[in-house]
Amino acid sequence: MANICVIGSSSMDLVVTSSRRPGAGETVLGESFKTVPGGKGANQAVAAARLGAEVVMIGRVGDDTFGTDILENFKANRVNTSNVKPVTHSESGTAHIILAEGDNSIVVVEAANREVTPAYVDEAAEAIRNADIVLIQQEIPEETVIHVSQLCAKYKTPLLLNPAPARAVPQEVIDNASYITPNEHEAEILFKGMKPAEALRQHPNKLFITEGSKGVRYYDGNEEVLVPTYKVEAVDTTGAGDTFNAAFAVALAEGKLIQDSVRFANRAASLSVTKFGAQGGMPTRDEVEESL
């Protein structure tokens, strides 16, 4: 069984569904409103646990109702929460999501997630040391991402960096990461001035650029490989990237070949968009294997 450590954000998603997205200064009538647990770190932790991994989450929540709900959701999905401590002086993080026109727009308020500091991570260093692979994203402070990359290098623990939301990443982090999974927009920021093909060639079997409905592209040391995605009727695309990253990490930790790991992750991500909510459609291991 894969032993996964996820370091990242936990939040409550406030989701509005509308026929179209409002322009600047415009008000439109929405169709529904829901609150569902989210945050890129939490999403990846839940997805990995549903796929059969033992998952330890390192993160923070507020000392509020949202924080309580987030912790209960972790426990319901068998995620270890011993390193998810409430912050008494801050509210829980929130993501404000508009679902419209077949896609989503998201504003993230970090709040308690800002307290996932290097010192806080150090308190849970054993979880990093003992993991088969560590997942990290960028809804937590930049200095924490740098510090985690250093710890993973020190402990020789593979690090999967999902560089979202997009921001520049120090070369040290890129060097320390074992796998990097940007989308096309994030890759442009990460490898500024490079064409995708050039960036891929410089990082064989390390850089995996997700291209939405086309699939995932990487360079295997000899040639570019595009692993196609699976066609489904999308209901809500929120969380598809998080499902991909979690599934990719689980497959790698289990020793699957890279192309097989990407295929497994693509299948999991495609299933995740068929239901509402970032975590609502995240599939179980049986569902992915049956559909493969």
C-alpha positions as CSV (number, residue, x, y, z in Angstrom):
1,M,0.0,0.0,0.0
2,A,1.3,3.4,-1.0
3,N,2.3,5.8,1.9
4,I,1.5,9.3,0.8
5,C,2.2,12.6,2.6
6,V,0.3,15.7,1.3
7,I,1.4,19.2,2.4
8,G,-0.9,21.9,1.4
9,S,-4.1,23.8,1.7
10,S,-7.5,22.9,3.2
11,S,-10.5,25.1,2.6
12,M,-14.2,25.2,2.3
13,D,-15.4,25.7,-1.3
14,L,-18.3,28.1,-1.8
15,V,-19.7,27.1,-5.2
16,V,-22.2,29.1,-7.3
17,T,-23.6,27.6,-10.5
18,S,-24.8,30.0,-13.2
19,S,-25.6,29.8,-16.9
20,R,-23.0,32.4,-17.6
21,R,-20.2,34.3,-15.8
22,P,-20.8,38.0,-14.9
23,G,-18.7,40.7,-16.5
24,A,-17.1,43.5,-14.5
25,G,-19.8,45.5,-12.7
26,E,-22.5,43.0,-13.8
27,T,-25.0,41.0,-11.7
28,V,-26.5,37.7,-13.0
29,L,-28.9,35.3,-11.4
30,G,-27.4,32.1,-10.2
31,E,-28.9,28.6,-10.3
32,S,-27.6,27.1,-7.1
33,F,-25.2,27.5,-4.2
34,K,-23.4,24.8,-2.2
35,T,-20.6,24.6,0.4
36,V,-18.2,21.6,0.0
37,P,-14.8,20.8,1.4
38,G,-11.9,21.7,-0.9
39,G,-8.4,23.2,-1.1
40,K,-5.8,21.7,-3.4
41,G,-4.0,19.9,-0.6
42,A,-7.1,18.5,0.9
43,N,-8.4,17.4,-2.5
44,Q,-5.3,15.5,-3.3
45,A,-5.3,13.9,0.1
46,V,-8.9,12.7,-0.2
47,A,-8.3,11.5,-3.8
48,A,-5.2,9.5,-2.8
49,A,-7.0,7.9,0.1
50,R,-10.0,6.9,-2.1
51,L,-7.5,5.3,-4.4
52,G,-6.2,3.0,-1.6
53,A,-3.2,4.9,-0.2
54,E,-2.4,5.5,3.4
55,V,-2.4,9.3,3.5
56,V,-1.0,11.8,6.1
57,M,-2.1,15.4,5.6
58,I,0.0,18.3,6.8
59,G,-2.0,21.5,6.9
60,R,-4.0,24.0,9.0
61,V,-7.6,25.0,9.4
62,G,-9.3,27.8,11.3
63,D,-10.9,27.4,14.7
64,D,-14.3,27.7,13.2
65,T,-17.3,25.7,11.8
66,F,-15.6,25.4,8.5
67,G,-12.5,24.0,10.2
68,T,-14.6,21.4,12.1
69,D,-16.3,20.3,8.9
70,I,-13.0,20.0,7.0
71,L,-11.5,17.8,9.7
72,E,-14.6,15.6,9.8
73,N,-14.5,15.2,6.0
74,F,-10.8,14.1,6.3
75,K,-11.7,11.5,8.9
76,A,-14.6,10.2,6.8
77,N,-12.2,9.7,3.9
78,R,-9.5,7.9,6.1
79,V,-7.0,10.7,5.9
80,N,-4.7,11.0,9.0
81,T,-5.3,14.4,10.6
82,S,-2.7,14.3,13.4
83,N,-0.8,17.1,11.6
84,V,-3.8,19.3,10.7
85,K,-4.1,21.7,13.7
86,P,-6.6,24.6,14.1
87,V,-5.3,28.2,14.0
88,T,-7.1,30.2,16.8
89,H,-6.4,33.6,15.3
90,S,-7.6,33.0,11.7
91,E,-10.6,31.7,9.9
92,S,-10.4,28.7,7.6
93,G,-9.4,29.1,4.0
94,T,-12.1,29.5,1.5
95,A,-12.4,29.1,-2.3
96,H,-15.1,31.1,-4.1
97,I,-16.0,29.2,-7.3
98,I,-18.3,30.1,-10.2
99,L,-19.3,27.2,-12.4
100,A,-20.5,28.6,-15.7
101,E,-20.2,27.9,-19.5
102,G,-18.7,24.5,-19.0
103,D,-15.7,25.7,-16.9
104,N,-14.9,27.3,-13.5
105,S,-13.5,30.6,-12.2
106,I,-12.0,30.5,-8.7
107,V,-10.8,33.1,-6.1
108,V,-8.9,31.6,-3.2
109,V,-8.6,33.2,0.3
110,E,-5.7,31.6,2.0
111,A,-6.5,32.5,5.7
112,A,-5.3,29.7,8.0
113,N,-3.4,28.1,5.1
114,R,-0.8,30.9,5.5
115,E,0.2,29.2,8.8
116,V,1.5,26.1,7.0
117,T,5.0,27.5,7.7
118,P,8.4,25.9,7.5
119,A,8.5,25.6,11.3
120,Y,5.1,23.9,11.4
121,V,6.2,21.4,8.7
122,D,9.3,20.6,10.8
123,E,7.0,19.4,13.6
124,A,5.8,16.7,11.1
125,A,9.1,15.9,9.5
126,E,8.8,12.2,10.3
127,A,5.8,12.0,8.0
128,I,7.9,13.3,5.2
129,R,10.8,11.0,6.0
130,N,8.5,7.9,6.1
131,A,6.5,8.7,2.9
132,D,6.9,6.9,-0.4
133,I,6.1,10.2,-2.1
134,V,5.3,13.8,-1.0
135,L,2.7,16.0,-2.8
136,I,2.8,19.7,-2.5
137,Q,1.0,22.6,-4.2
138,Q,1.2,26.5,-4.1
139,E,-1.8,27.5,-1.9
140,I,0.7,27.7,1.0
141,P,3.6,30.1,1.6
142,E,6.5,30.0,-1.0
143,E,9.1,29.6,1.7
144,T,7.3,26.4,2.9
145,V,7.5,24.9,-0.6
146,I,11.2,25.7,-0.7
147,H,11.7,24.2,2.7
148,V,9.8,21.0,1.9
149,S,11.8,20.5,-1.2
150,Q,15.0,20.7,0.9
151,L,13.6,18.2,3.4
152,C,12.7,15.8,0.6
153,A,16.2,16.1,-0.8
154,K,17.7,15.5,2.6
155,Y,15.5,12.4,3.3
156,K,15.7,11.2,-0.3
157,T,11.9,11.2,-0.4
158,P,10.4,11.7,-3.9
159,L,8.6,15.1,-4.2
160,L,5.7,15.7,-6.6
161,L,5.3,19.5,-7.2
162,N,1.9,20.6,-8.5
163,P,2.8,24.3,-9.2
164,A,-0.7,25.7,-8.9
165,P,-1.8,28.4,-8.5
166,A,0.8,29.6,-11.0
167,R,3.8,31.5,-9.7
168,A,7.5,31.5,-10.4
169,V,9.4,28.7,-8.6
170,P,13.1,28.9,-7.6
171,Q,15.5,26.7,-9.5
172,E,16.3,24.9,-6.2
173,V,12.7,23.6,-6.0
174,I,12.7,22.4,-9.6
175,D,16.0,20.6,-9.0
176,N,14.8,19.0,-5.8
177,A,11.4,17.9,-7.2
178,S,11.2,14.4,-8.7
179,Y,8.0,15.2,-10.7
180,I,6.5,18.5,-11.7
181,T,2.9,18.7,-13.1
182,P,2.0,22.1,-14.5
183,N,-0.8,22.8,-16.9
184,E,0.1,24.8,-20.1
185,H,-0.3,28.2,-18.4
186,E,1.7,27.2,-15.4
187,A,4.5,25.8,-17.5
188,E,4.9,29.1,-19.3
189,I,5.4,30.8,-15.9
190,L,7.6,28.1,-14.5
191,F,9.9,27.9,-17.5
192,K,9.7,31.5,-18.8
193,G,11.2,32.0,-22.2
194,M,11.2,28.3,-23.1
195,K,8.9,26.5,-25.5
196,P,7.2,23.5,-24.0
197,A,9.2,21.1,-26.1
198,E,12.4,22.6,-24.8
199,A,11.3,22.5,-21.2
200,L,10.3,18.9,-21.6
201,R,13.6,17.9,-23.1
202,Q,15.5,19.5,-20.3
203,H,13.5,17.5,-17.7
204,P,13.0,14.0,-19.0
205,N,10.6,11.8,-17.0
206,K,10.2,14.7,-14.6
207,L,8.1,17.4,-16.3
208,F,4.5,16.4,-17.1
209,I,2.5,19.1,-18.8
210,T,-1.3,18.6,-18.6
211,E,-3.1,19.8,-21.7
212,G,-6.8,19.5,-20.7
213,S,-8.8,17.4,-23.1
214,K,-5.7,16.4,-25.1
215,G,-4.0,14.6,-22.3
216,V,-0.6,14.8,-20.6
217,R,2.7,15.4,-22.4
218,Y,6.2,14.4,-21.2
219,Y,9.7,13.5,-22.7
220,D,10.8,10.0,-21.9
221,G,14.5,10.6,-22.8
222,N,14.0,9.6,-26.4
223,E,10.8,11.3,-27.6
224,E,7.8,13.3,-26.6
225,V,5.0,11.2,-25.4
226,L,1.3,12.3,-25.3
227,V,-0.9,10.1,-23.1
228,P,-4.4,10.9,-24.2
229,T,-7.2,11.5,-21.7
230,Y,-10.6,9.8,-21.6
231,K,-13.7,11.4,-23.1
232,V,-16.6,11.9,-20.6
233,E,-19.6,14.1,-20.2
234,A,-18.3,16.8,-17.7
235,V,-20.5,18.0,-14.9
236,D,-17.9,19.9,-12.8
237,T,-14.2,20.2,-13.7
238,T,-13.2,21.5,-10.3
239,G,-10.7,19.1,-8.7
240,A,-9.8,17.2,-11.9
241,G,-6.2,18.4,-11.7
242,D,-6.0,17.4,-8.0
243,T,-7.4,14.0,-8.8
244,F,-4.7,13.6,-11.5
245,N,-1.9,14.5,-9.2
246,A,-3.1,12.2,-6.4
247,A,-3.6,9.3,-8.7
248,F,-0.2,9.9,-10.4
249,A,1.5,9.9,-7.0
250,V,-0.3,6.7,-5.9
251,A,0.6,4.9,-9.1
252,L,4.3,6.0,-8.9
253,A,4.5,5.0,-5.2
254,E,3.2,1.6,-6.1
255,G,6.0,1.2,-8.6
256,K,4.0,1.5,-11.8
257,L,5.9,2.5,-15.0
258,I,5.6,6.2,-15.8
259,Q,3.3,5.9,-18.8
260,D,1.1,3.5,-16.9
261,S,1.0,5.9,-14.0
262,V,-0.1,8.8,-16.3
263,R,-2.8,6.6,-17.9
264,F,-4.1,5.6,-14.4
265,A,-4.1,9.3,-13.4
266,N,-5.9,10.4,-16.6
267,R,-8.6,7.8,-16.0
268,A,-9.1,8.9,-12.4
269,A,-9.2,12.6,-13.4
270,S,-11.8,11.9,-16.2
271,L,-14.1,10.1,-13.8
272,S,-13.8,13.0,-11.2
273,V,-15.5,15.5,-13.5
274,T,-18.7,13.5,-13.9
275,K,-20.1,14.6,-10.6
276,F,-20.5,17.9,-8.7
277,G,-17.8,19.3,-6.4
278,A,-14.0,19.0,-6.2
279,Q,-14.2,15.9,-4.1
280,G,-17.7,14.7,-5.1
281,G,-16.6,12.8,-8.2
282,M,-13.2,11.6,-7.0
283,P,-13.3,7.9,-7.7
284,T,-12.4,4.8,-5.7
285,R,-9.7,2.4,-6.7
286,D,-12.2,-0.1,-7.9
287,E,-14.0,2.5,-10.1
288,V,-10.7,3.4,-11.8
289,E,-9.6,-0.1,-12.4
290,E,-12.9,-1.3,-13.7
291,S,-13.0,1.6,-16.1
292,L,-9.5,0.9,-17.3
